[in-house]
Structure formats: C-alpha cells, structure tokens
Amino acid sequence: MEYTVCKRCVMDTTDPDIFFDENGYCNHCNRALSTLSQYPFNLSNEEKKRELDKLVQNIKKKGKKNVYDCLVGISGGVDSSYITYLVKRLGLRPLAIHLDNLWNTKLSEDNIKRVVEKENIDLITEVVNWEEFSDLQLSFFKAGVPDIEIPSDHAIFILLYDIASKMNIKYIITGNNIITESILPSKWSNGHTDWKYIKKIQKKFGSKKLTTYPFFSFRKIIKYNFFQNIKMIGLLNYVDYNKEEAIRLLEKEYLYKRYETKHGESIFTYFVQTYVLPERFGFDKRRSHYSSVICSNQMKRKEALMKLEKKPLNQEEINELRGIVCEKLKISEEKLDEFMSLPLKYYDDYPNMNNKLWVFLKKIYMKLFIDFSSTRAVE
C-alpha cells in the first residue's frame, strides 16, 4: 500500500490493517467517532451527571459495610491521578493500589505520594518479583513482538481483581477512557489479558517459572465476576474529561509535575514507545495518542502533525536510555541490538486464545463486568 495519512486524524499506513473511506478518513477515527456518538458520550452534561450519580450511589450501597467502597489503580499518570481526585470529590472511600514493576521514575513516585497523602488515602504497593518479572520481559524481547509491555499490563489488571476479591470490594475504578484512548491498532498492541499467550512465550523463551506472577484465568473470571460480582468501571467516560484541564487541576491541588510524554511515569514504557516501536517496528505510538484526542476535539490535526515532525528522542537521549535499560535487565547493548534485529513477530504468531469461542465469551464478559465504554474492549 502506498504511504497514506488519514485526512482527519494522523493514523497512517504504518498500521498494516488500516483502510480508508472515500473521504480519506481511516477506519480508526470512523470507529472512534461512532463510539463517541453513543452512550454515555452522547448524553448532555446534565444527563451524564445523573448517570454518574446513580453509579456512585450503587458503589456506596454495595460497599457500605466495608472500610473501602471502591478500589483505584494509581500509576502516577494523569488519568489515574485524576480518578483518585475525582472519587474523593464524589464522596467515595477508595483504596489505592500501585503495582511497582521497579521501572518507576522518581517523578511518578513523587506524584503518587503527593496525591495519596493529600487525599489521606490508604495505598497498597505490590512489588514484583524482579527475577521472574525481568525474565518475562526479556522473553517478550526474544519473541520479537511489539507487545513488550504486556507483562506489566497483565499483572496490573489481575492484581486489581485479586485485591478487590480479597477485600470484598465490588467496584474497581480505572482511568481507562475513550476520550484519550479510543484508537490503538491490534497489530500494535494485543493480548494483554491472554494468559495462554503470555505463558507460551515464557515457556519458549524464558529461563524461570512464573511462580509469583499474577495471572488471569477462566477460574478467576468465574469467581471474581459471576460469584463475587466485581465490576471494573472507566469513570472518566461519565464526566466531561479534558486532559490538559486535568493536568492543571492536579498541578494546583497537589503540586503535581507533568511528564514530557504519555506514560512518562515508567522508564520502560518510555523506552518501548519512543525507541523500540519506532526503530524496530516502524510505527510511532504518538499517532494513536494524538488521533484519539483529535477525535475528542482536544487537539487540532495540524498541531499533531507538527509534533510528529520531531522524533521522540535524539541520539543522545537514545544512548542514555539504552544504557539504563541494558544495565537494569543485565544485558549488553550488543544483546539489545540482537533483539532489535530479530524477525518481526506479532500476537497471532504465537499460541493464544484468539478463537471464535474466546472472542464471543470475552465480548459477553466485557459487556457484563467491564465498563470502559470502549471500542478497545475486545482485542
């Protein structure tokens, strides 16, 4: 396919599955705008407030006998920090959970501390077993796939459920939202809840057994959702969420410090998105980030195109980041170069749960128990 950029957003043919309509608009922004025209995004501000009030009352009712009526995951990023602010203003009693994968920046740790201390929120920090976790991260490098962040994302997702189950909390509140996260091609990122995919990659490329790593399974789905009725809610979809306004509020309330890039709270995420993905796979994840906020009218396409003209990192920054990552993973830069030159592989190149039955069951599961109001709900 000839190189083409969408005429409405900034997604381009670095996504091999992209296609365009007669106006030159891509399938990603067409789908995102379709979702944004549906519930709850098509509601007036007053109607959204009523829906939010009903949801909050349900959370309070289900949790009235508990110390905490909801659980929030906090990373130090904008979305999760704003969610923490919001649930307190709604009169909820949250327990904050943070998965420390030992890649946090000092800035993210400071931001988490500022938010939870000022709001007087209890915080549980779960630290990964580094020997296991780093071995799993290296396995994903060796597998040659772009989804190198899956070890973190999968662990965070199931950790929230594990703790909610243990503490009898019925609602998990997350920062997942359509406003800033409506677009992400499946070729760029897939398999985050697929334990079979993770397990097979570790079995083929890893050197350690995953004895402490939290994992998703059908047994847990049945237990947590059907018996304990735990629900995951993307609360930001029920408010008029503007990311830049949220940052300014956080700065004012907590002396919050902003990051230079999305997901700048994690050294490893920053490394993957600004170096590995563009250099190895040829795509710039900023395109999906910018396209999402273009669709929600929080960025002009012209501004996004101007930002994309500048590479995510200069050579000096690349060298510094490579050194940090190699030292922490205990690999040489030559070994990293080997990983970067491996044949390109993707989710479907490894055993996974992506069959018709699993997709059908997952659609039902996401509809019943996870409300992100998201086009990304089913991978």
C-alpha positions in Angstrom: 0.0 0.0 0.0 1.2 3.5 -0.9 2.1 5.5 2.2 -1.0 7.4 3.3 -2.0 9.5 6.3 -5.7 9.8 7.3 -7.1 13.2 6.3 -9.0 13.6 9.7 -6.7 12.1 12.3 -3.0 11.2 12.0 -3.1 7.5 11.7 -1.2 6.2 8.8 -0.2 3.0 6.8 2.4 2.0 9.4 -0.7 0.1 10.7 -1.0 -2.7 8.1 -4.6 -3.1 8.9 -5.7 0.5 8.2 -8.1 1.3 5.4 -9.7 4.5 4.2 -13.2 5.5 3.0 -14.0 7.7 0.0 -13.2 10.9 2.0 -9.7 9.6 3.0 -10.8 9.0 6.6 -9.5 5.9 8.3 -11.3 3.0 10.0 -9.8 4.0 13.3 -11.3 7.5 13.6 -14.5 6.4 11.9 -15.0 3.8 14.7 -13.9 6.2 17.4 -16.3 8.9 16.3 -19.1 6.3 16.1 -18.4 5.3 19.7 -18.3 8.9 20.8 -21.8 9.4 19.3 -23.2 6.6 21.6 -23.9 6.2 25.3 -22.6 7.7 27.5 -20.8 10.2 25.3 -24.0 11.4 23.5 -25.6 12.4 26.8 -25.9 16.1 27.8 -23.8 17.2 30.8 -26.9 17.1 33.0 -27.7 13.5 31.8 -24.1 12.4 32.4 -24.3 13.8 35.9 -27.5 11.8 36.6 -25.9 8.6 35.3 -22.7 9.3 37.4 -24.8 10.0 40.5 -26.6 6.6 40.0 -23.3 4.8 39.6 -21.9 6.5 42.7 -24.9 5.6 44.8 -24.6 1.9 43.7 -20.9 1.9 44.7 -21.8 3.4 48.1 -24.6 0.9 48.6 -22.6 -2.2 47.7 -19.7 -1.0 49.9 -21.5 0.4 52.9 -20.3 -2.4 55.2 -16.7 -2.2 54.1 -13.9 0.1 55.1 -13.5 0.8 51.4 -16.3 1.0 48.8 -14.0 1.0 45.7 -10.5 0.3 44.6 -8.5 2.6 42.3 -5.3 1.7 40.5 -2.7 4.5 40.6 0.4 4.8 38.5 1.3 8.5 38.9 0.0 9.2 35.4 -2.6 11.9 34.7 -5.7 9.6 34.2 -5.2 7.6 37.4 -4.2 10.6 39.5 -7.3 12.5 38.3 -9.5 9.4 39.0 -8.2 9.4 42.6 -9.1 13.1 42.9 -12.5 12.5 41.4 -13.6 9.6 43.6 -12.8 11.6 46.7 -14.9 14.5 45.4 -17.7 12.1 44.8 -17.7 11.0 48.4 -16.3 7.6 47.8 -13.9 5.7 50.1 -11.2 4.4 47.8 -8.3 2.1 48.5 -5.4 2.9 46.1 -3.3 0.1 44.5 0.0 0.6 42.8 2.0 -2.2 41.0 5.7 -1.3 41.3 7.4 -3.1 38.4 10.6 -1.5 39.5 10.7 0.8 36.4 9.0 3.8 38.1 10.6 7.2 37.5 11.3 9.3 40.6 8.8 11.8 39.3 6.0 9.2 39.2 6.7 8.1 42.7 6.6 11.7 43.9 3.3 12.3 42.1 1.7 9.2 43.7 2.9 10.3 47.1 1.6 13.8 46.7 -1.9 12.6 45.7 -2.5 9.9 48.2 -1.0 11.9 51.1 -3.1 15.0 50.5 -6.3 12.9 50.0 -5.5 10.8 53.0 -6.0 7.6 51.0 -4.6 4.2 52.0 -2.2 2.8 49.5 -1.1 -0.8 48.9 2.1 -1.1 46.8 2.7 -4.5 45.3 6.3 -5.0 44.2 7.0 -7.6 41.5 9.5 -10.4 41.9 12.2 -8.9 39.9 14.0 -12.1 38.9 10.7 -13.5 37.4 9.4 -10.3 36.0 12.6 -9.2 34.2 13.0 -12.7 32.8 9.4 -12.4 31.4 10.2 -9.0 29.9 13.3 -10.5 28.2 11.1 -13.3 26.9 8.9 -10.8 25.1 12.0 -9.2 23.7 13.2 -12.6 22.4 9.7 -13.3 21.0 10.1 -10.4 18.7 6.7 -8.9 19.3 5.7 -5.2 19.8 3.7 -6.0 22.9 6.6 -5.8 25.3 4.6 -4.0 27.9 2.2 -6.9 28.4 4.0 -8.3 31.4 3.2 -5.1 33.3 -0.3 -4.5 31.9 -1.5 -8.1 32.6 -0.1 -8.0 36.1 -1.8 -4.7 36.9 -5.1 -5.8 35.5 -5.4 -9.0 37.5 -3.8 -7.5 40.7 -6.7 -5.1 40.9 -9.1 -8.1 40.8 -7.1 -10.2 43.2 -7.1 -7.4 45.9 -10.7 -6.5 45.3 -11.7 -10.1 45.8 -9.6 -10.5 48.9 -11.1 -7.3 50.5 -14.6 -7.8 49.3 -14.6 -4.6 47.2 -17.2 -4.7 44.4 -16.0 -1.8 42.2 -12.7 -1.2 40.6 -12.4 2.4 39.2 -9.8 2.9 36.5 -8.6 5.7 34.3 -9.3 3.8 31.1 -11.4 6.1 28.8 -12.5 6.7 25.3 -11.7 10.5 25.3 -7.9 10.0 25.2 -7.6 6.2 24.4 -10.1 5.4 21.6 -7.6 4.4 19.0 -5.0 1.6 19.2 -4.5 -0.8 16.3 -4.5 -4.5 17.2 -1.2 -5.1 15.3 0.5 -2.5 17.6 -0.8 -4.0 20.9 -2.8 -7.1 21.6 -3.1 -10.0 24.1 -3.0 -8.1 27.4 -5.5 -10.4 29.1 -4.4 -13.5 27.2 -2.7 -15.8 29.8 -2.1 -18.5 27.2 -0.2 -16.1 25.0 2.0 -14.9 27.9 2.6 -18.4 29.2 3.6 -19.8 25.9 6.1 -17.0 25.2 7.6 -17.5 28.6 7.8 -21.3 28.2 9.5 -20.9 24.8 12.0 -18.1 25.6 12.2 -17.8 29.4 14.5 -19.3 31.9 12.4 -19.1 35.0 9.0 -20.4 36.1 6.3 -17.8 36.9 5.5 -18.8 40.5 4.6 -15.4 41.9 3.5 -13.5 38.7 -0.3 -12.7 38.9 -2.3 -14.2 36.0 -5.8 -14.2 34.5 -7.7 -17.4 34.1 -11.2 -18.7 33.4 -11.4 -19.9 37.0 -10.7 -16.3 38.2 -13.2 -14.9 35.7 -15.9 -17.1 37.1 -15.0 -16.5 40.8 -14.5 -12.7 40.6 -17.3 -11.8 38.2 -20.0 -14.3 38.4 -19.8 -15.3 42.1 -18.4 -12.1 43.7 -19.9 -9.7 41.1 -16.8 -7.4 40.9 -17.1 -4.7 38.2 -14.5 -2.6 36.6 -15.6 1.0 35.7 -14.0 3.6 33.4 -15.4 6.5 35.4 -13.8 9.2 33.2 -16.3 8.3 30.5 -19.1 9.7 32.7 -17.5 13.2 33.2 -16.5 16.0 30.8 -12.9 14.9 30.8 -10.3 17.2 29.3 -6.7 16.0 29.9 -5.0 19.4 29.8 -7.5 20.8 32.3 -7.0 17.7 34.5 -3.2 18.3 34.5 -3.7 22.0 35.5 -6.0 20.9 38.3 -3.5 18.3 39.6 -0.7 20.8 39.5 -2.8 23.2 41.6 -4.2 20.6 44.1 -1.1 18.5 44.6 1.9 20.4 43.1 1.8 17.5 40.5 4.6 17.5 38.0 3.7 16.8 34.4 5.6 14.4 32.1 7.1 15.2 28.8 5.2 12.3 27.1 2.2 10.0 27.6 3.2 7.2 30.0 6.3 9.1 31.1 5.8 7.7 34.6 7.6 4.5 33.6 11.2 4.3 32.3 10.5 1.0 30.4 7.2 2.2 28.8 9.0 5.4 27.7 11.8 3.2 26.3 9.4 0.9 24.4 7.2 3.7 23.0 9.9 6.2 22.0 12.7 3.8 20.9 11.8 0.2 20.4 8.5 0.6 18.5 9.5 3.3 16.0 13.0 2.0 15.4 12.2 -1.7 15.2 8.6 -1.8 14.0 8.4 1.5 12.2 5.4 2.9 14.0 5.1 5.9 16.3 2.5 5.3 19.1 2.1 9.0 19.4 -0.1 8.7 16.3 -2.7 6.7 18.2 -2.5 9.0 21.2 -2.9 12.2 19.1 -5.6 10.7 16.9 -7.6 9.8 20.0 -7.6 13.4 21.3 -8.2 14.8 17.8 -11.4 12.7 17.7 -12.5 14.1 21.0 -11.7 17.7 19.9 -8.8 18.2 22.4 -6.1 18.6 19.7 -6.0 20.0 16.3 -4.7 17.8 13.5 -2.3 20.5 12.4 -0.7 20.6 15.9 -0.4 16.8 15.9 1.4 16.8 12.6 3.8 19.4 13.8 4.6 17.4 16.9 5.2 14.3 14.8 7.7 16.0 12.6 10.1 15.9 15.6 11.4 12.4 16.5 10.5 11.2 20.0 14.2 11.0 21.0 17.5 12.5 19.8 20.6 10.2 19.6 22.0 11.4 22.9 18.7 10.5 24.7 18.6 7.1 22.9 22.1 6.3 24.1 21.3 7.2 27.7 18.0 5.3 27.7 19.6 2.2 26.1 22.3 2.2 28.8 19.8 2.4 31.6 17.6 -0.4 30.3 20.5 -2.7 29.5 22.0 -2.2 32.9 18.8 -3.0 34.7 18.0 -6.0 32.6 21.6 -7.2 32.9 22.2 -7.5 29.2 24.8 -6.0 26.9 24.0 -3.3 24.3 25.1 -5.9 21.7 22.4 -8.3 23.0 19.8 -5.4 22.8 20.9 -4.9 19.2 20.3 -8.6 18.5 16.7 -8.2 19.9 16.2 -5.2 17.8 17.2 -7.0 14.6 15.1 -10.2 15.1 12.4 -11.0 12.6 9.2 -9.1 13.3 6.6 -11.2 15.1 3.0 -10.4 16.3 0.3 -11.7 18.6 -1.0 -14.3 16.0 2.4 -15.8 15.5 2.2 -17.5 19.0 -0.4 -19.8 20.6 -3.2 -17.6 22.0 -6.8 -17.5 23.0 -7.9 -15.7 19.8 -10.5 -18.1 18.6 -14.2 -17.6 17.9 -15.4 -19.1 21.2 -13.0 -17.0 23.2 -13.8 -13.8 21.4 -17.6 -14.5 21.9 -17.2 -15.2 25.6 -14.9 -12.2 26.0 -17.5 -9.9 24.4 -20.1 -11.1 26.9 -17.6 -10.7 29.8 -16.6 -7.2 28.8 -20.2 -6.2 28.4 -21.4 -7.6 31.7 -18.4 -6.8 34.0 -16.1 -4.1 32.5 -17.5 -0.7 31.6 -14.8 1.3 29.7 -17.4 2.2 27.1 -14.5 1.5 24.8 -14.0 0.4 21.2 -10.9 -1.3 22.5 -12.8 -3.5 24.9 -12.3 -6.7 22.8 -8.8 -7.4 21.5 
